């Protein structure tokens, strides 16, 4: 039977881990390197000296300089092939310092997050993420570490993957698993989820690190301790940082840090130490508080809770949702935000449409990657000044995961609840072809984020308080080159939580077969897109230059033959198409061509007339 060295040692009393590695490197005058983990081979004397200084300060456990030594993070520095080399070097330096200590010291192999979003929010498969964690953990185990510390994770789901990888790759190594708690979050709910998940996975200790300072850590520790007997580990930052002479400086000094951390020991915390901004002086001050403290408590596994399902509002959350659920036929018309700071033309178009009986307006998000006023601002103006309920298009192109959630929460506060989730056109086709696309997530990931917000959770699965009431739309192109792939993607969007579907403009009656198949398969309403064409020239442009739109030759010829009457023919064709789709469409999505809201209004009036 393999002896758990960490658990055995904790029976005698709490353990003191070391402090930060990254900020300590910078504090010693080292310019910010491209890759901290590469210092294991380029400046081994520096890393070894930091380990020895922490041991001299009284640390019982030192951590390897391998926090970001996974394939993804190293790949940012073109070092993805050096995972094993840097992990082995990091383990060797820590072991050498331990062997020279003259007293028992344990070495913890440090493993941090992958640095990329994982499914269902991101594109990284869970199985792939677990393999990447396993590669790093295997190298640390080969290097001879005594335990693993999985630290600074912000997503419980990713931390679970790392723990599972550790159990599969190095089952004999004890695991300390730490989540970074946001000071703004509900610590009680987050703490409960952490204990419930990780105690069942057999970790030796669990808790929190990084985040804010020791006082915030006290709040987290109280909630964790209230959940029953458990081995807790708390390693906070030295307060919040500020920038000084180009460097981040943390304000909590050693004595203050130690005094605040001493209160943690009263809760029976088993492991204490420091994260960002803490150094050997902080560890030395804390050593005096640790000596003589009582042993910490063991984790008691909690009953496993059911996975939270999506909870729908008792009443429809938006006017659009209400009409769709009632089997009515909502019609929405697209509004294009202005290129400049004056929204009057857009608002005038919205009023014209309202007079024609339109109740909903789609507001685009810099479509075709062309600069426009922000979609949330425009949607709010339309709702507040005109009274049309909006469907805000929202893309992943320009926003990282944090910005996506921030804007969506703000949109909800402004009363914008219908969100059409899109990947977004690439910048290379628009006004700024050299702009950097973000795409932290794709459309499926965006829908997942929205669904999480509807459950009161952020993208990491962390509670945010009150749940949202978004009505989520997904895109579908019935004229896609690969309809099988397009239908498969739609199924993924629906599985992620989409409530309704909007299609590209449709001109080809051949697409009816696919639309009927979708109608039979899915249980969400389809709003079919139509753009009344104004000329044969426009038809040729859409067919040849705009991806995702198919205009049959017969349509173009009919417009050409119509001459000056082409705009009216375009309106008639759009109305006729909706007559053909009467059994499939749950609503209409009308897209004005060239800002011709008057033509869109005619289409709306025609649809209403034929349905009355």
PyMOL commands that set and color helices and strands:
alter all, ss='L'
color gray80, all
select helices_A, chain A and resi 5-10+22-27+36-42+44-57+71-75+80-99+126-143+156-169+187-199+214-225+254-266+280-290+319-325+344-355+367-369+375-385+401-413+427-429+443-454+483-496+509-521+536-545+553-580+597-611
alter helices_A, ss='H'
color red, helices_A
select strands_A, chain A and resi 15-16+61-63+106-111+147-153+174-179+205-210+232-236+241-244+247-250+271-274+330-335+360-363+389-395+418-422+471-476+500-505+525-530+587-590
alter strands_A, ss='S'
color yellow, strands_A
deselect
rebuild
show_as cartoon
